Amino acid sequence: GDASADCQRPKNGIQRASGPLPAEPCLFTRLPCGMAMPAERAYADTTASQIDREVHGLAENAFNRAVALLTERRVLLDATAHRLLEAETLDAADIEGIVEGLKAAV
């Protein structure tokens, strides 16, 4: 396929604190094997640093939120893990049963 068509990028660029990044050129070049490698960038080192800081901040916030949710719901997490060790698979009814059992225990 066409390498430019295979490139996934937002139509209107990436929004960041200092304004949108242009959608062109594509940040990755598709190789014949289907892998992607970084293309030559069309922006300055300072812009790259801003992007790096913003991406790092997004990843750190997502990680902290995940840890907070798992910590907050640790009892449910442990009960679900224990049930998975017994049954290997759970469906919605199984999970609802776990949640209801925990509510009844409180």
N, C-alpha and C positions, 0 to 999 in steps of 0.2 A: 504494500500500500504506500501511499504518498506519506513521506515522513512528516510533512507539515500538518497533514490531516490527522495523523496519529498522535500528535502532540496534544496533551490535555492542558488547556489554559483557559482562564475566565475570558469571556468575550470583552469585558470592559476593563481588564487589568486587575491588579491586586490592590485593594485599598489598604493604606497604612497611614500612620499618623502624619507623615509629611506629604501626603497626597497619593494619588493612584500611580501604580507602576504601569507602563504601557504593556499591552498584551503581546506586542511584537518586540523583539524576536522571541521565538520559543526558547525557554531556558534549558531544554534538554534536546539532544539529537538522538533519534532512534537509530539503533544499529540493526543490521540485517537479522541478527539472532534474537531480536525482540527486546534486548536490553537498552537502557537509556544511559547516555553519558552527558555530563554537563557541556553545554555549548559555550562558545565565547560569549561572555556577558556584555551587554551594551549599557552598563551603568558604572559609576565610579565606586571606588573602595569605600567611601563614606556611606554611599547608598547601600552597598553590600553589608556594611556593619549595622546599619539601621535595620535592614531586613533580618539579619542574624539575631539581633537583640529582640525584635518583635516576635520572631518564630520561637526563640528560646522562652520568652515570656508566656506565649500561648501554651507551649508544651509544659512549662512549669506549673501554670495555673491548672491545666487539665490533670496533671499528675496529682497536685495537691487536692483537687476536688475529688478525684477517684479515691485517694487515701482517706479523706474525710468521710466519704460515703461508706466505704468498706468498714471503717472504724465505727461509725455511727450504727451500722447495721451488722455488726460482728456476730451477734447471736443468730441472726437469720442466715448469714454466710456460713457459719459453722454447722447449723442444722441442715442446710442444703447440701453442703459438702459431705456430711455424714450419710445423708440419704442417697447421694450419688454413689458413694462407695458401696452401698448395699445393692442399688438397682441399676447402676451404670447409665441409665437415661431417665429423665423426668419430663413429664408433660405439664401443661398449665394446671391441670387438676392436682397433680402432685405438689406443685409449688404452692397453690392455694391452700392445700391441706397443711403444709408446713407452716405457712403464715397463720392460718386459723389456730393450729395447735399452739403456736407461740403466744397468740393473743389470749387463748384460754388459760395458759399457764401464768399469765400476768395478773 
